[in-house]
Structure formats: C-alpha cells, structure tokens
Amino acid sequence: MGKTSIEWTDAQMVDRDGRRVRKYTRQDPTRPGQQLRRQMALVGLRWCRGCSAWLPQDNVTRQGACRPCTNAEYRARYAADGQAIRARVHARKRGVLPVPSIAAEVLTENFAGKCAYCPAPATTWDHIHPVSLGGDTVPGNLVPACSPCNSSKKSSNVLDWCEKTGRDPFGVIEVLLLSEVL
C-alpha cells in the first residue's frame, strides 16, 4: 500500500465512472492526513501529536512531538513505572546490565527478601565480585542487600569487607555458596 505509516480502517470499493476506487476511512480523523502534512512541511511546519498544533519544524522531534509534549509523556511513563526507569538509567550510567527480572524473583525468594549480609530488608542488589573489578550482572554474582551494607562494601572483596566490618565470614561464605547454586 505504500511506505506511509498512516493507520487506516477497512477499505471500501467505490465505483466512479466505471472505475473501481478504494475509499478509506481514517482511524483518527482529528489528526491531519499525509497530504496535508506534506503541504505544511513545504511551508516549514510540522504537526505535534501531543498538543495537536502546527509548529515550526525545528520544534518538533522525529517522533512527532514537541519538547514539552515529549517531556510530559516521559513524566507520565515515569509516574506509571518509575522503578524500572530508574534501574535502567542507573545501570546505563554504571555500564552494567539491569538485573534480569526472573533472576530478581528467584534471588529475592531464596533470601526471603532480606539482605544477604544482615537481617535488614533488601532494597538494592550487590555484585559479589564488584563491577569495577570486572564482575558481571549474572545471577551467580548478585545478592540482595540493604543500602547500608551495599554502600559500605562498595568495590571491596567480600571477605576483606567482612573482616573490616567485623561480620562473620562463614555466614558470608554460606551466602556465596547459595548464590553460586543459582
């Protein structure tokens, strides 16, 4: 049918002067058609899908929305699912992959939602072998941790950290073995 991305509903065959012509009904008649968009592009205007207005071409992004509308859409997505967006942004800044959802479920279940290093509730993920030292985001290298434990461990070795903080290294070795089983 062509390379346009306009959505059309069912086509109807109409006979005009002995010819068969297809007549299309637009799904959203409030939006301008391709022909009108091309005419306005010649004048230097583009349609913003968010505010439903003709704006200068420089003000409308390739996705079809102006900057204020794009920001409003992002804020709405963030309000709906902010935790996933925060995790993705944080992981991208650090250069690591986000924790796979199935691994997160299994690890949380195995540790009963508690920190791997203390009895506090887990709110973060700790890389046993730190990312800064070459560790990957794989289930065998991840354990749930509370913020204080994860922040104090930083990029140190687990056993060295246990010695420095006075934690039981045998309990941590047990945690390491449990995470390796996954």
PLY file of the C-alpha trace (Angstrom):
ply
format ascii 1.0
element vertex 182
property float x
property float y
property float z
element edge 181
property int vertex1
property int vertex2
end_header
0.00 0.00 0.00
2.98 2.30 0.11
5.51 3.27 2.69
3.37 5.61 4.77
2.68 4.77 8.37
-0.86 6.14 8.45
-3.40 3.86 10.09
-6.46 3.10 8.01
-9.57 1.15 8.82
-11.29 -1.12 6.32
-11.19 0.00 2.70
-14.43 0.21 0.73
-14.62 -0.27 -3.03
-16.44 2.58 -4.75
-17.35 2.61 -8.43
-16.74 6.02 -10.09
-17.30 6.38 -13.80
-16.80 2.68 -14.39
-13.57 2.54 -12.35
-13.07 0.83 -9.06
-11.58 3.16 -6.48
-10.79 2.42 -2.86
-12.21 4.77 -0.29
-10.51 4.77 3.09
-11.84 5.93 6.41
-9.19 7.29 8.78
-8.99 5.74 12.24
-8.37 9.11 13.88
-9.99 11.89 11.86
-8.69 14.54 14.28
-5.12 14.06 13.02
-4.04 15.56 9.69
-3.52 13.27 6.72
-0.27 12.63 4.88
-1.13 15.01 2.06
-1.76 17.91 4.44
1.43 17.08 6.35
3.44 17.29 3.13
1.88 20.62 2.20
2.64 22.08 5.62
6.21 20.73 5.51
6.78 22.84 2.41
5.80 25.90 4.48
8.14 24.76 7.30
5.56 23.41 9.77
5.15 20.00 11.40
2.24 18.51 13.38
2.78 17.84 17.08
0.83 14.76 18.15
0.84 15.85 21.79
-0.57 19.36 21.66
-2.30 18.88 18.26
-0.80 22.02 16.76
1.26 23.04 13.76
4.71 24.13 14.94
7.95 25.12 13.21
9.86 22.05 12.02
12.76 22.71 14.38
10.45 22.47 17.41
9.04 19.01 16.58
11.22 15.91 17.07
11.40 12.96 14.70
8.95 11.11 16.96
6.32 13.73 16.12
6.08 15.67 19.37
7.43 18.99 20.59
9.81 19.12 23.57
7.13 20.00 26.19
4.91 17.14 24.97
7.83 14.70 24.92
8.71 15.69 28.49
5.09 15.31 29.61
4.93 11.82 28.07
8.15 10.83 29.84
6.84 12.16 33.16
3.65 10.11 32.70
5.66 6.95 31.93
7.90 7.67 34.94
4.87 8.08 37.21
3.48 4.77 35.97
6.71 2.75 36.14
9.43 4.86 37.73
11.26 1.97 39.38
12.09 0.32 36.05
13.20 3.62 34.50
15.42 4.43 37.50
17.01 0.97 37.36
17.68 1.23 33.63
19.18 4.73 33.91
21.33 3.75 36.88
22.60 0.63 35.12
23.35 2.56 31.93
25.35 5.18 33.85
27.42 2.48 35.50
27.86 0.48 32.30
26.16 -2.68 33.57
23.08 -4.54 32.50
19.94 -4.35 34.65
19.13 -7.35 36.84
17.04 -9.84 34.82
13.52 -10.00 36.24
13.45 -13.80 36.60
16.78 -13.71 38.46
15.50 -10.94 40.72
12.46 -13.03 41.63
14.50 -16.17 42.35
17.14 -14.34 44.39
14.55 -12.40 46.39
12.70 -15.63 47.11
15.88 -17.50 48.12
16.86 -14.78 50.57
13.27 -14.20 51.74
13.56 -10.51 50.84
16.33 -9.99 53.41
19.84 -8.62 52.96
22.44 -11.32 52.28
24.77 -9.81 54.87
22.43 -8.79 57.72
18.76 -9.32 58.74
17.57 -5.98 57.29
15.16 -5.92 54.30
16.95 -5.89 50.95
16.47 -2.74 48.88
19.40 -2.99 46.43
21.45 -5.56 44.52
25.09 -6.21 45.39
27.64 -7.62 42.97
29.71 -10.12 44.97
32.59 -9.59 42.56
32.32 -5.81 42.00
31.61 -4.39 38.55
34.60 -2.07 38.92
36.82 -5.15 39.19
35.26 -6.92 36.20
32.16 -8.52 37.73
29.08 -9.10 35.59
25.37 -8.80 36.26
24.63 -12.52 36.31
22.60 -14.41 38.94
25.71 -16.11 40.37
27.31 -12.72 41.08
24.25 -10.97 42.57
22.78 -10.99 46.05
20.08 -8.80 47.58
21.49 -6.27 50.04
20.30 -3.40 52.20
21.58 0.05 51.33
23.96 0.37 54.32
25.67 -2.96 53.58
25.87 -2.32 49.84
27.20 1.21 50.36
29.82 0.19 52.91
31.04 -2.77 50.84
31.47 -0.61 47.72
34.02 -2.26 45.44
35.87 -4.26 48.08
36.28 -8.02 48.27
33.53 -9.66 50.34
35.89 -11.41 52.76
38.03 -8.29 53.24
34.85 -6.29 53.86
33.68 -8.85 56.45
37.00 -8.62 58.26
36.91 -4.81 58.20
33.32 -4.56 59.48
33.53 -7.46 61.97
30.94 -9.63 60.23
31.00 -13.43 60.33
32.94 -14.56 57.23
31.48 -18.08 57.45
27.97 -16.72 57.11
29.04 -14.75 54.07
30.75 -17.82 52.55
27.44 -19.64 53.01
25.75 -16.76 51.17
28.31 -17.02 48.38
27.70 -20.75 48.04
23.93 -20.18 47.96
24.26 -17.60 45.20
26.59 -19.90 43.18
23.92 -22.64 43.18
21.68 -20.39 41.10
0 1
1 2
2 3
3 4
4 5
5 6
6 7
7 8
8 9
9 10
10 11
11 12
12 13
13 14
14 15
15 16
16 17
17 18
18 19
19 20
20 21
21 22
22 23
23 24
24 25
25 26
26 27
27 28
28 29
29 30
30 31
31 32
32 33
33 34
34 35
35 36
36 37
37 38
38 39
39 40
40 41
41 42
42 43
43 44
44 45
45 46
46 47
47 48
48 49
49 50
50 51
51 52
52 53
53 54
54 55
55 56
56 57
57 58
58 59
59 60
60 61
61 62
62 63
63 64
64 65
65 66
66 67
67 68
68 69
69 70
70 71
71 72
72 73
73 74
74 75
75 76
76 77
77 78
78 79
79 80
80 81
81 82
82 83
83 84
84 85
85 86
86 87
87 88
88 89
89 90
90 91
91 92
92 93
93 94
94 95
95 96
96 97
97 98
98 99
99 100
100 101
101 102
102 103
103 104
104 105
105 106
106 107
107 108
108 109
109 110
110 111
111 112
112 113
113 114
114 115
115 116
116 117
117 118
118 119
119 120
120 121
121 122
122 123
123 124
124 125
125 126
126 127
127 128
128 129
129 130
130 131
131 132
132 133
133 134
134 135
135 136
136 137
137 138
138 139
139 140
140 141
141 142
142 143
143 144
144 145
145 146
146 147
147 148
148 149
149 150
150 151
151 152
152 153
153 154
154 155
155 156
156 157
157 158
158 159
159 160
160 161
161 162
162 163
163 164
164 165
165 166
166 167
167 168
168 169
169 170
170 171
171 172
172 173
173 174
174 175
175 176
176 177
177 178
178 179
179 180
180 181
